[in-house]
Amino acid sequence: MMDTAMDLDDTVPSAPLYQPLKHNEIRLALVEPSPDDDHDGPLSVRLLPASIQTPPPYDAISYVWGDDTTDTVPILCDGVSVGITRNLHWALMRARDHRRISSASSSPSPAITDSNTISAAAAVIVWADALCINQRDPAERSDQVSLMGRIYAGARTVLVCMGPNLSDGGGAHVASLLRGWQQRAVCAAVPTAKEKEKEKPTTWNDIAVDPINVRDDDPRWRALGALTGAPWFERVFGDNGSLVDSAPGVAEEFSYRLLRQVVAWTRQRRPEFAAYMGIGGLHIHDWWSDWSQLREAGGSVGVGGDVVQQPWHYQFLDLLDHGALLRCRDPRDRVYAFLSHPLAAAATGGGRPIVPDYGKPVLQVFRETTVILLGDSGVRTLSSVEHDEQTIEEDTLSWVVRWDVTPTFNNVWSSHNQQYRAGAGIIGAGGESLALDGDYIRVEGVVLDSISAVFPVKVVPSQLQILFTSANADHWQPLAQFASELEQSTSMPFGHNISTVKAAVLAHTLCGLPWDGQDHQTGLLRAYSDYVSCEGRNRVDFAQVAGPFYWRAESLCRGRAFVITSKGYCGLAPRICRPGDICAVVQDGAVPLLLRPLSSGVDGGGDGSVTPKRLVGEMYLHGFMEGLAASMVCEGMLRKELLSIR
């Protein structure tokens, strides 16, 4: 995969360094050897144009930019003194050492022949976005971004320079841990005689981590925690990359795929240990490790070693949603950086493809992309809409996906491999589910209820805590206390057709799980509450009993609020929701949508009888996730209406 944005380094001059590139041509940077093999010697590079079809062997560098572009370090570039960001300087130094060391026992690279030829053995050729693209030329940036997939695919290695997070031997610790893990995985994959009889060999996921290897005092696990906190993970996908921690004279190299497996396994099988060691997984992307396995509906994918059946096929919309979690300096790159992916080609296969154009305003790029996604993914696209307190009040189109606004962790509709069908059957087979009319989206739907009470949720991963507050409260209360107060409340009747306690409805809502006739979620809620309130924590009990509840709730509650409607239904809604917002389902929508009425004076898009609304975002409304709305319409309890969204 590719880096997710171009580094806008204003310190790199436009001329005379950058000469115009020809069609299908890229720039590479030849890093000259340091004088007298001095590891800390000054950097000198030469920019070389090369055909994307027949380039010389090169490595692509992925690194952490650094926000302060004024903190620069001078290098010589084609004999001219140029200031580059400190992190790019660090990455080039590490790449120079890494390639020198890794080439010491291998065949030399092909010679680079020009008027200033250097020895083939000493040639270190790299591609780094900030240096090899003229960031001050929007036309060149647009053209080069369209080649990003080929640039990374054509590199010998994608060198992921993690920065100083792995200093003082941290890289060696992580490499040692991963090597040991890989050896055990290989051994586990070899079936024993008994397993051969059962024809089911042990997989790497079945490895039981020996307590002797999972120790609080093992510096390798602490180093892994430091690594997962590196800023690089917030901006890059690195499927095919090698993570590099290079000190002078030393280079540690390990696979990102293997790292992802270890992190996923640890967080899922030893969650309390992962939390204690600071092993984060928000940006490690273990839930979508291999997009190629998810191109067909009902396909399977490896998640932390487990094979999980997915009820949908992944589309370009999903790729952009996941990428929205990453950091990006130019918001347009939240779309442009992924255009080389096969899912992008599939989304635009029937129409005009998205062409990078940095001359377009950000919202125009987002709108044009959203329109394409509406044609590719339909009403499911509306589940990707998110807003913050500022954007929901702006005079812009609320249905346009703002990939630069990401208060939640994941979409409700895709959470926990749960296939929701809230909008199924509302207008029957063959009905037109969605139409785009200028600035308005018009869709048949059903208004379910309006929100009457809002309780924002806060997740504290370091303490494995889920906390609640209200608009009028000045303190946060833990889940156990909130559940107790909710159970005793007489002013909030629950309007479900199930006879049960309010704590049970709360438990199922926080986990996004429909009622299945068994109140097992309440048991998990109690186990979790007992765990977080006791001083002596039993790790095994948490991982096996209370853990499943916490990890489901943590994933779904990030950036959301627990809400109760005027009729007593409860759910999870965007954090910016407020009393009076409308809960609705639309035809073919997997999950309900939260809408906010506009003033009656605003034109409804050509139909004066339709009051336009703004789309706040998607939501979970307990009891309505399996198609209950259609049944209530048939029984005359609800009515269909035309919804106009601006």
KEBA-611559 format. One line per 2 residues: number of its first residue (from 1); their letters; for each residue x, y, z of C-alpha. Coordinates in steps of 0.1 Angstrom, whole numbers, plus 5000, padded with zeros to 4 digits. Layout:
<pts>
NUM> a> X Y Z | ... $
</pts>
This chain:
<pts>
1> mm> 5000 5000 5000 | 5010 5036 4998 $
3> dt> 5017 5065 5020 | 4986 5086 5026 $
5> am> 4998 5120 5017 | 5024 5142 5002 $
7> dl> 5047 5160 5026 | 5043 5197 5019 $
9> dd> 5078 5209 5028 | 5079 5246 5020 $
11> tv> 5117 5247 5026 | 5124 5228 4993 $
13> ps> 5129 5254 4965 | 5112 5250 4932 $
15> ap> 5141 5260 4910 | 5166 5252 4898 $
17> ly> 5162 5218 4914 | 5131 5207 4897 $
19> qp> 5130 5203 4859 | 5097 5193 4843 $
21> lk> 5090 5156 4842 | 5079 5138 4811 $
23> hn> 5048 5116 4809 | 5052 5085 4831 $
25> ei> 5084 5098 4845 | 5094 5101 4882 $
27> rl> 5123 5115 4902 | 5146 5094 4923 $
29> al> 5172 5106 4948 | 5207 5092 4946 $
31> ve> 5222 5094 4981 | 5259 5096 4978 $
33> ps> 5281 5077 5003 | 5293 5096 5034 $
35> pd> 5329 5107 5033 | 5353 5082 5048 $
37> dd> 5323 5059 5056 | 5313 5083 5084 $
39> hd> 5279 5073 5096 | 5270 5108 5107 $
41> gp> 5286 5124 5076 | 5267 5152 5058 $
43> ls> 5241 5142 5033 | 5245 5149 4996 $
45> vr> 5219 5137 4970 | 5213 5140 4933 $
47> ll> 5178 5140 4917 | 5175 5117 4888 $
49> pa> 5146 5115 4864 | 5136 5079 4856 $
51> si> 5109 5061 4836 | 5082 5045 4858 $
53> qt> 5084 5016 4835 | 5121 5009 4836 $
55> pp> 5136 5026 4867 | 5169 5016 4883 $
57> py> 5165 4995 4915 | 5154 5019 4943 $
59> da> 5139 5018 4978 | 5108 5039 4988 $
61> is> 5110 5056 5021 | 5080 5061 5044 $
63> yv> 5087 5083 5074 | 5071 5106 5099 $
65> wg> 5070 5142 5086 | 5071 5163 5117 $
67> dd> 5047 5192 5119 | 5071 5220 5122 $
69> tt> 5086 5225 5087 | 5107 5254 5100 $
71> dt> 5128 5228 5120 | 5150 5220 5091 $
73> vp> 5184 5205 5084 | 5206 5215 5054 $
75> il> 5217 5190 5028 | 5233 5193 4994 $
77> cd> 5209 5185 4966 | 5225 5187 4932 $
79> gv> 5252 5209 4947 | 5226 5234 4961 $
81> sv> 5221 5238 4999 | 5185 5228 5007 $
83> gi> 5167 5227 5040 | 5146 5195 5046 $
85> tr> 5126 5185 5076 | 5145 5169 5104 $
87> nl> 5125 5137 5101 | 5132 5134 5064 $
89> hw> 5169 5140 5071 | 5168 5112 5097 $
91> al> 5151 5089 5073 | 5176 5095 5045 $
93> mr> 5205 5089 5069 | 5189 5056 5081 $
95> ar> 5182 5045 5045 | 5219 5052 5035 $
97> dh> 5231 5031 5064 | 5205 5004 5058 $
99> rr> 5212 4999 5021 | 5250 5000 5027 $
101> is> 5247 4973 5054 | 5223 4951 5035 $
103> sa> 5243 4953 5003 | 5276 4944 5019 $
105> ss> 5270 4907 5014 | 5250 4909 4982 $
107> sp> 5256 4917 4946 | 5261 4954 4938 $
109> sp> 5233 4975 4923 | 5235 4983 4886 $
111> ai> 5257 5013 4879 | 5241 5047 4874 $
113> td> 5256 5062 4844 | 5256 5100 4839 $
115> sn> 5282 5128 4839 | 5289 5123 4876 $
117> ti> 5289 5085 4879 | 5296 5071 4913 $
119> sa> 5305 5034 4920 | 5277 5009 4916 $
121> aa> 5284 4993 4949 | 5280 5026 4967 $
123> av> 5248 5036 4949 | 5218 5042 4973 $
125> iv> 5188 5052 4953 | 5156 5061 4971 $
127> wa> 5122 5077 4965 | 5109 5101 4992 $
129> da> 5078 5121 4985 | 5089 5155 4999 $
131> lc> 5121 5154 4980 | 5112 5137 4947 $
133> in> 5080 5156 4940 | 5079 5194 4935 $
135> qr> 5054 5202 4962 | 5050 5237 4949 $
137> dp> 5037 5226 4915 | 5000 5214 4919 $
139> ae> 5000 5200 4883 | 5031 5178 4891 $
141> rs> 5017 5167 4924 | 4984 5157 4907 $
143> dq> 5003 5137 4881 | 5027 5120 4905 $
145> vs> 5000 5110 4929 | 4983 5091 4901 $
147> lm> 5016 5071 4899 | 5019 5064 4936 $
149> gr> 5007 5028 4934 | 5033 5020 4907 $
151> iy> 5060 5038 4926 | 5056 5017 4958 $
153> ag> 5050 4985 4938 | 5082 4991 4918 $
155> ar> 5104 4996 4949 | 5127 4969 4960 $
157> tv> 5117 4976 4996 | 5095 5001 5013 $
159> lv> 5117 5013 5042 | 5095 5024 5071 $
161> cm> 5117 5046 5092 | 5100 5048 5125 $
163> gp> 5119 5077 5140 | 5134 5080 5175 $
165> nl> 5106 5059 5191 | 5128 5028 5189 $
167> sd> 5160 5043 5201 | 5182 5027 5227 $
169> gg> 5178 4992 5213 | 5141 4993 5210 $
171> ga> 5142 4981 5175 | 5164 4951 5184 $
173> hv> 5139 4942 5212 | 5109 4942 5188 $
175> as> 5129 4923 5161 | 5138 4897 5187 $
177> ll> 5102 4893 5199 | 5089 4889 5164 $
179> rg> 5116 4864 5154 | 5107 4843 5184 $
181> wq> 5070 4845 5176 | 5076 4836 5140 $
183> qr> 5097 4805 5150 | 5069 4793 5173 $
185> av> 5043 4799 5146 | 5063 4778 5122 $
187> ca> 5066 4750 5147 | 5029 4752 5155 $
189> av> 5020 4750 5118 | 5037 4716 5116 $
191> pt> 5010 4690 5125 | 5017 4664 5152 $
193> ak> 5009 4628 5146 | 4976 4632 5166 $
195> ek> 4967 4663 5146 | 4974 4645 5113 $
197> ek> 4948 4619 5124 | 4923 4647 5129 $
199> ek> 4934 4664 5096 | 4934 4698 5114 $
201> pt> 4969 4711 5120 | 4975 4738 5146 $
203> tw> 4976 4773 5133 | 4998 4801 5146 $
205> nd> 4967 4816 5163 | 4965 4785 5185 $
207> ia> 4999 4793 5201 | 4995 4795 5238 $
209> vd> 5017 4823 5250 | 5038 4809 5278 $
211> pi> 5037 4830 5310 | 5074 4829 5309 $
213> nv> 5074 4848 5276 | 5046 4872 5286 $
215> rd> 5062 4890 5315 | 5058 4925 5328 $
217> dd> 5096 4928 5331 | 5104 4916 5295 $
219> pr> 5117 4948 5278 | 5107 4934 5244 $
221> wr> 5070 4938 5252 | 5075 4973 5265 $
223> al> 5094 4981 5233 | 5065 4968 5212 $
225> ga> 5042 4992 5232 | 5065 5021 5224 $
227> lt> 5065 5011 5187 | 5027 5010 5184 $
229> ga> 5026 5045 5197 | 5048 5059 5170 $
231> pw> 5032 5087 5149 | 5039 5068 5117 $
233> fe> 5010 5044 5123 | 4987 5074 5122 $
235> rv> 4994 5082 5086 | 5005 5051 5067 $
237> fg> 4994 5017 5055 | 5024 4994 5053 $
239> dn> 5013 4960 5041 | 5044 4953 5020 $
241> gs> 5069 4973 5040 | 5098 4965 5062 $
243> lv> 5100 4984 5094 | 5135 4997 5099 $
245> ds> 5151 5009 5131 | 5186 5020 5122 $
247> ap> 5213 5034 5145 | 5248 5042 5132 $
249> gv> 5262 5009 5119 | 5231 4989 5129 $
251> ae> 5199 4981 5110 | 5170 4962 5124 $
253> ef> 5144 4950 5100 | 5111 4932 5105 $
255> sy> 5079 4926 5086 | 5048 4948 5091 $
257> rl> 5025 4919 5085 | 5041 4899 5113 $
259> lr> 5040 4929 5136 | 5003 4932 5128 $
261> qv> 4996 4896 5137 | 5014 4898 5170 $
263> va> 4996 4930 5180 | 4962 4916 5170 $
265> wt> 4968 4884 5189 | 4980 4901 5220 $
267> rq> 4952 4926 5221 | 4925 4899 5215 $
269> rr> 4939 4871 5237 | 4957 4891 5264 $
271> pe> 4939 4924 5264 | 4947 4934 5300 $
273> fa> 4984 4927 5293 | 4983 4947 5261 $
275> ay> 4967 4976 5280 | 4993 4975 5307 $
277> mg> 5022 4974 5282 | 5006 5002 5261 $
279> ig> 5003 4980 5230 | 4979 4999 5209 $
281> gl> 4960 4987 5179 | 4939 5016 5167 $
283> hi> 4961 5022 5137 | 4977 4988 5132 $
285> hd> 4948 4978 5109 | 4944 4942 5121 $
287> ww> 4907 4941 5112 | 4915 4946 5075 $
289> sd> 4948 4929 5069 | 4941 4917 5034 $
291> ws> 4917 4935 5012 | 4920 4909 4984 $
293> ql> 4902 4884 5006 | 4871 4906 5008 $
295> re> 4862 4914 4972 | 4833 4889 4971 $
297> ag> 4802 4891 4993 | 4804 4866 5021 $
299> gs> 4842 4863 5018 | 4864 4855 5048 $
301> vg> 4894 4873 5062 | 4921 4866 5088 $
303> vg> 4916 4887 5119 | 4943 4883 5144 $
305> gd> 4947 4848 5131 | 4910 4839 5132 $
307> vv> 4891 4834 5100 | 4860 4857 5101 $
309> qq> 4831 4855 5077 | 4821 4889 5064 $
311> pw> 4785 4895 5053 | 4794 4922 5027 $
313> hy> 4820 4927 5000 | 4845 4955 5006 $
315> qf> 4842 4985 4983 | 4862 5017 4978 $
317> ld> 4840 5033 5004 | 4854 5010 5031 $
319> ll> 4889 5017 5021 | 4884 5055 5024 $
321> dh> 4866 5050 5057 | 4895 5031 5072 $
323> ga> 4920 5056 5058 | 4901 5085 5074 $
325> ll> 4916 5074 5108 | 4950 5084 5095 $
327> rc> 4967 5117 5096 | 4970 5137 5065 $
329> rd> 4983 5172 5058 | 4963 5179 5027 $
331> pr> 4927 5167 5031 | 4924 5159 4994 $
333> dr> 4949 5131 4999 | 4923 5113 5019 $
335> vy> 4909 5104 4985 | 4938 5108 4961 $
337> af> 4963 5087 4981 | 4941 5056 4975 $
339> ls> 4933 5059 4938 | 4959 5033 4928 $
341> hp> 4940 5006 4948 | 4920 4980 4929 $
343> la> 4889 4990 4949 | 4891 5025 4934 $
345> aa> 4891 5012 4899 | 4861 4990 4907 $
347> at> 4842 5019 4921 | 4847 5041 4890 $
349> gg> 4847 5012 4864 | 4813 5022 4850 $
351> gr> 4820 5059 4848 | 4846 5086 4848 $
353> pi> 4875 5078 4871 | 4887 5102 4899 $
355> vp> 4917 5122 4886 | 4939 5139 4912 $
357> dy> 4936 5177 4909 | 4951 5198 4936 $
359> gk> 4935 5229 4921 | 4901 5218 4933 $
361> pv> 4887 5229 4966 | 4886 5202 4993 $
363> lq> 4848 5201 4996 | 4845 5198 4958 $
365> vf> 4867 5168 4958 | 4847 5153 4987 $
367> re> 4814 5160 4969 | 4824 5145 4936 $
369> tt> 4838 5114 4954 | 4806 5110 4974 $
371> vi> 4785 5111 4943 | 4806 5083 4928 $
373> ll> 4802 5063 4960 | 4765 5068 4960 $
375> gd> 4764 5051 4926 | 4788 5023 4937 $
377> sg> 4776 5016 4973 | 4742 5032 4974 $
379> vr> 4726 5044 5006 | 4753 5027 5026 $
381> tl> 4775 5057 5017 | 4754 5078 5041 $
383> ss> 4766 5057 5070 | 4801 5071 5064 $
385> ve> 4789 5107 5070 | 4804 5122 5102 $
387> hd> 4803 5157 5116 | 4817 5177 5144 $
389> eq> 4801 5207 5162 | 4814 5231 5136 $
391> ti> 4807 5212 5103 | 4771 5203 5113 $
393> ee> 4763 5240 5115 | 4780 5251 5083 $
395> dt> 4760 5260 5052 | 4773 5230 5033 $
397> ls> 4758 5198 5020 | 4755 5175 5051 $
399> wv> 4753 5143 5030 | 4788 5148 5016 $
401> vr> 4813 5125 5033 | 4839 5146 5052 $
403> wd> 4869 5122 5055 | 4887 5149 5075 $
405> vt> 4861 5146 5103 | 4865 5113 5122 $
407> pt> 4852 5113 5157 | 4842 5076 5157 $
409> fn> 4863 5045 5154 | 4842 5025 5130 $
411> nv> 4809 5025 5113 | 4779 5010 5132 $
413> ws> 4768 4990 5102 | 4802 4972 5099 $
415> sh> 4808 4967 5136 | 4816 4932 5150 $
417> nq> 4807 4914 5118 | 4770 4921 5125 $
419> qy> 4748 4922 5095 | 4720 4948 5102 $
421> ra> 4690 4953 5080 | 4671 4982 5096 $
423> ga> 4657 4996 5063 | 4648 4963 5047 $
425> gi> 4614 4961 5030 | 4601 4996 5036 $
427> ig> 4589 5003 5001 | 4591 4967 4988 $
429> ag> 4611 4951 4960 | 4619 4972 4930 $
431> ge> 4613 5006 4947 | 4637 5034 4940 $
433> sl> 4657 5039 4972 | 4677 5071 4965 $
435> al> 4677 5100 4941 | 4701 5129 4938 $
437> dg> 4683 5161 4930 | 4708 5190 4927 $
439> dy> 4720 5197 4963 | 4694 5174 4978 $
441> ir> 4692 5136 4984 | 4656 5124 4983 $
443> ve> 4648 5090 4997 | 4618 5071 5009 $
445> gv> 4620 5064 5046 | 4603 5061 5080 $
447> vl> 4607 5084 5110 | 4609 5063 5141 $
449> ds> 4612 5087 5169 | 4631 5117 5183 $
451> is> 4659 5119 5209 | 4649 5131 5243 $
453> av> 4680 5124 5265 | 4717 5123 5256 $
455> fp> 4745 5107 5277 | 4780 5111 5261 $
457> vk> 4803 5081 5264 | 4840 5083 5271 $
459> vv> 4863 5053 5267 | 4895 5052 5287 $
461> ps> 4916 5023 5272 | 4945 5026 5296 $
463> ql> 4921 5018 5325 | 4897 4996 5305 $
465> qi> 4869 5020 5316 | 4836 5031 5299 $
467> lf> 4823 5063 5315 | 4790 5083 5311 $
469> ts> 4779 5118 5317 | 4750 5141 5307 $
471> an> 4746 5175 5293 | 4740 5190 5328 $
473> ad> 4765 5169 5347 | 4800 5180 5356 $
475> hw> 4814 5146 5363 | 4818 5112 5346 $
477> qp> 4804 5080 5362 | 4814 5044 5356 $
479> la> 4793 5020 5337 | 4781 5001 5368 $
481> qf> 4768 5032 5384 | 4752 5044 5352 $
483> as> 4734 5010 5348 | 4722 5011 5383 $
485> el> 4707 5046 5380 | 4692 5037 5347 $
487> eq> 4675 5007 5362 | 4660 5027 5391 $
489> st> 4648 5055 5368 | 4610 5058 5365 $
491> sm> 4610 5087 5341 | 4625 5068 5312 $
493> pf> 4602 5039 5302 | 4617 5016 5276 $
495> gh> 4594 5011 5246 | 4606 4977 5235 $
497> ni> 4583 4948 5229 | 4606 4927 5250 $
499> st> 4599 4923 5287 | 4633 4928 5303 $
501> vk> 4654 4950 5326 | 4668 4983 5315 $
503> aa> 4704 4971 5323 | 4700 4943 5298 $
505> vl> 4689 4967 5271 | 4718 4990 5280 $
507> ah> 4742 4960 5277 | 4730 4950 5243 $
509> tl> 4730 4985 5230 | 4766 4992 5240 $
511> cg> 4777 4961 5222 | 4754 4967 5192 $
513> lp> 4739 4932 5195 | 4703 4924 5188 $
515> wd> 4681 4905 5213 | 4685 4868 5208 $
517> gq> 4663 4854 5236 | 4692 4850 5260 $
519> dh> 4703 4878 5284 | 4740 4869 5282 $
521> qt> 4751 4905 5277 | 4739 4915 5311 $
523> gl> 4760 4887 5326 | 4790 4901 5307 $
525> lr> 4782 4936 5318 | 4782 4925 5355 $
527> ay> 4814 4906 5350 | 4830 4936 5334 $
529> sd> 4817 4959 5362 | 4830 4935 5389 $
531> yv> 4864 4935 5371 | 4869 4972 5369 $
533> sc> 4857 4978 5405 | 4879 4952 5422 $
535> eg> 4915 4957 5433 | 4928 4923 5425 $
537> rn> 4921 4917 5388 | 4920 4882 5375 $
539> rv> 4934 4884 5340 | 4921 4850 5329 $
541> df> 4885 4858 5340 | 4887 4892 5322 $
543> aq> 4900 4878 5289 | 4874 4850 5288 $
545> va> 4844 4865 5305 | 4843 4903 5309 $
547> gp> 4868 4910 5280 | 4844 4903 5251 $
549> fy> 4819 4928 5265 | 4845 4955 5270 $
551> wr> 4861 4952 5236 | 4828 4952 5217 $
553> ae> 4816 4982 5237 | 4849 5001 5234 $
555> sl> 4849 4998 5196 | 4813 5009 5192 $
557> cr> 4811 5037 5218 | 4841 5058 5207 $
559> gr> 4829 5092 5196 | 4792 5083 5204 $
561> af> 4766 5090 5230 | 4740 5067 5246 $
563> vi> 4706 5081 5238 | 4670 5075 5249 $
565> ts> 4641 5086 5226 | 4608 5101 5235 $
567> kg> 4591 5067 5233 | 4617 5050 5255 $
569> yc> 4639 5034 5229 | 4676 5035 5234 $
571> gl> 4706 5035 5212 | 4740 5049 5203 $
573> ap> 4742 5081 5182 | 4769 5106 5171 $
575> ri> 4784 5125 5200 | 4771 5158 5186 $
577> cr> 4735 5147 5188 | 4710 5167 5208 $
579> pg> 4673 5164 5219 | 4650 5169 5190 $
581> di> 4671 5151 5165 | 4651 5126 5144 $
583> ca> 4658 5088 5142 | 4648 5075 5108 $
585> vv> 4654 5045 5085 | 4656 5046 5047 $
587> qd> 4650 5020 5022 | 4679 4995 5020 $
589> ga> 4697 5013 5048 | 4716 4989 5070 $
591> vp> 4713 5011 5101 | 4691 5041 5111 $
593> ll> 4702 5076 5103 | 4701 5107 5126 $
595> lr> 4686 5138 5110 | 4683 5174 5122 $
597> pl> 4653 5194 5109 | 4662 5227 5092 $
599> ss> 4640 5258 5094 | 4607 5257 5076 $
601> gv> 4618 5286 5055 | 4645 5265 5037 $
603> dg> 4635 5252 5003 | 4630 5214 5004 $
605> gg> 4645 5209 4969 | 4616 5215 4947 $
607> dg> 4588 5202 4968 | 4573 5227 4993 $
609> sv> 4557 5199 5013 | 4590 5183 5022 $
611> tp> 4609 5199 5051 | 4646 5194 5044 $
613> kr> 4669 5180 5071 | 4706 5178 5077 $
615> lv> 4723 5144 5081 | 4740 5142 5115 $
617> ge> 4752 5106 5110 | 4744 5070 5115 $
619> my> 4731 5054 5147 | 4722 5022 5164 $
621> lh> 4686 5020 5178 | 4680 4989 5198 $
623> gf> 4650 4969 5186 | 4650 4983 5150 $
625> me> 4681 4968 5136 | 4664 4937 5121 $
627> gl> 4637 4953 5099 | 4611 4961 5125 $
629> aa> 4602 4994 5108 | 4588 4976 5078 $
631> sm> 4566 4955 5100 | 4553 4985 5119 $
633> vc> 4545 5003 5086 | 4524 4973 5075 $
635> eg> 4506 4974 5109 | 4499 5011 5105 $
637> ml> 4521 5021 5135 | 4545 5040 5113 $
639> rk> 4541 5057 5079 | 4564 5061 5049 $
641> el> 4574 5095 5038 | 4598 5113 5015 $
643> ls> 4629 5125 5032 | 4649 5154 5018 $
645> ir> 4685 5157 5030 | 4706 5187 5022 $
</pts>
